[in-house]
Amino acid sequence: MRSSLIALAALLSAAAACAEVSVQDAWVRATVPGQKTSGAFMQLTSTTDATLVGARSPAAGVVEIHEMAMGENMTMKMRAVPGIELPAGKAVALKPGGYHIMQLDLKDTVQAGGKLRLTLLVKDRKGELDAIDVELPVKPLNAKLH
């Protein structure tokens, strides 16, 4: 009986350590025929300290986390980053002009009104990796940025 209680306590503490990440206001930008890239945007909130370390999608050959930042000569530059910190309880925005998920080598046109599947890879503070599947609505190219 005592060993069962110890096993149950260990299981519950392990579950409490895993980050639970909520995804809100997620969307992806439509593309034109022949365009091979698109960005995905959302707001992420984790229950514990965690890090977004990657993503994947069946619609793209490569998916990377990117950041737009002011570079030399006051020009905006986009670059891949290894991850985005998700502090416990704090909403982190992935938005145009900032952090975002970049889909490269798209296999087909991403059409407005459709959906795009994306799997977010989140590492908790213990280093355990969790995969979060989301389905993003596709907004038109001329959608207002927010």
C-alpha positions in Angstrom: 0.0 0.0 0.0 2.8 2.4 0.9 4.6 1.8 -2.4 1.4 2.5 -4.3 1.0 5.9 -2.4 4.7 6.8 -3.2 4.2 5.9 -6.9 1.0 8.0 -7.0 2.7 11.0 -5.4 5.6 10.7 -7.8 3.2 10.6 -10.8 1.3 13.6 -9.5 4.4 15.7 -8.9 5.7 14.8 -12.4 2.4 15.9 -13.9 2.5 19.2 -12.0 6.0 19.9 -13.4 4.9 19.6 -17.0 4.1 22.9 -18.7 0.6 23.4 -19.8 0.6 25.9 -22.7 -2.6 27.6 -23.9 -2.7 28.9 -27.4 -4.9 31.9 -28.3 -5.6 34.1 -31.3 -3.6 31.7 -33.6 -3.6 32.3 -37.3 -1.4 31.9 -40.4 -1.1 34.3 -43.4 -2.3 33.1 -46.8 0.1 32.8 -49.7 -0.1 33.4 -53.4 0.6 30.5 -55.9 4.3 29.7 -56.0 5.0 31.4 -52.7 7.1 29.1 -50.5 6.9 30.8 -47.1 4.3 32.0 -44.6 4.2 33.2 -41.0 2.1 31.9 -38.1 1.1 34.1 -35.2 -0.5 33.5 -31.8 -0.4 34.2 -28.1 1.2 31.6 -25.8 0.7 31.3 -22.0 2.4 28.6 -20.0 1.4 27.5 -16.4 5.1 27.0 -15.6 8.4 28.3 -16.9 9.0 26.7 -20.3 10.6 27.4 -23.7 9.1 27.1 -27.2 12.0 25.3 -28.9 10.5 24.4 -32.3 7.5 23.5 -34.5 6.6 21.3 -37.4 3.8 21.2 -40.0 2.8 18.7 -42.6 2.3 21.7 -44.9 6.0 22.8 -44.9 9.4 21.2 -45.4 11.0 23.3 -42.7 9.5 25.2 -39.8 11.5 27.6 -37.7 11.0 30.1 -34.9 11.9 33.6 -36.1 12.4 37.1 -34.7 12.1 40.4 -36.5 14.4 42.9 -34.9 16.0 46.2 -35.6 19.4 45.6 -37.1 22.3 47.7 -38.2 21.5 50.9 -40.1 18.0 50.9 -38.5 16.7 48.2 -40.8 14.4 45.3 -39.7 16.1 41.9 -40.0 14.5 38.5 -39.6 16.5 35.7 -38.1 15.9 32.2 -36.8 16.2 31.8 -33.0 16.7 28.6 -31.0 13.7 29.3 -28.7 11.3 31.7 -27.0 11.1 31.8 -23.2 7.6 31.3 -21.8 7.6 32.7 -18.3 4.9 31.1 -16.0 1.6 32.9 -16.3 2.8 35.6 -18.7 1.3 35.8 -22.2 3.9 35.8 -24.9 2.9 37.3 -28.3 4.1 35.9 -31.6 3.0 38.6 -34.0 4.0 40.3 -37.3 7.1 42.4 -36.7 8.2 40.3 -33.7 8.6 36.6 -32.8 6.7 34.3 -35.2 6.7 30.7 -36.6 8.0 30.6 -40.1 7.0 27.9 -42.5 9.5 27.4 -45.3 9.4 25.2 -48.4 5.6 25.1 -48.4 4.2 22.1 -50.3 1.1 24.0 -51.6 -0.6 27.4 -51.6 -2.0 28.3 -48.1 -5.5 29.6 -49.0 -7.5 32.1 -47.0 -10.4 30.5 -45.2 -8.6 27.2 -44.9 -6.7 25.7 -41.9 -3.1 24.8 -41.3 -1.9 22.2 -38.8 1.1 23.0 -36.7 2.8 21.2 -33.8 4.5 23.4 -31.2 7.4 21.8 -29.4 7.7 23.1 -25.8 10.4 22.2 -23.3 9.6 22.4 -19.6 12.0 23.5 -16.9 13.1 19.9 -16.4 14.0 19.6 -20.1 11.0 17.4 -21.0 9.6 18.0 -24.4 5.9 18.3 -25.1 4.1 18.5 -28.5 1.1 20.7 -28.8 -1.1 20.3 -31.9 -3.0 23.3 -33.1 -5.0 24.1 -36.1 -4.7 27.6 -37.4 -7.2 29.5 -39.5 -5.7 31.1 -42.6 -6.2 34.8 -42.9 -6.1 36.7 -46.2 -2.9 38.4 -47.3 -4.5 41.8 -46.6 -5.6 40.9 -43.1 -5.0 43.6 -40.5 -1.9 43.0 -38.5 -2.5 42.6 -34.8 
